[in-house]
Amino acid sequence: MTSDPRAALVTLTSALERHLEASASKRGEDDPAVVAAYEDLADAFEAYDDALLEAYGEMTPLTVYEEDEIDDHYEDEDGDEGLYSGLDDEEYDTDEDSDEGPDEDSEDSEDDLEDGDDIAEADGDRSRR
């Protein structure tokens, strides 16, 4: 079945809007309206992705997972299940990790600026400390 990607996109956009509306007015964790909107959204996305692939040989960078695939996909190294919700500790630096201590004159208040200084110059001065 050949499908028009433009028509599939319109259907996907409508499904996204219905899902938003159902989510905003949900009545409980397993609201049937949200579940139905979720399933319709997944179907509309797959139809769009298939139509895009068939018409142009392109795909979106998104994937729809089944519930059991989500559990397998998000199980971490410790065997704990859960969704990834941010950066791992080693992926960012904190001030605690810094070898340098704070400067004694590193006040962040604007009172330290002289009348002729502008904010951009002050920010540049702070980054060199």
Disulfide bonds with the S-S distance in Angstrom:
none
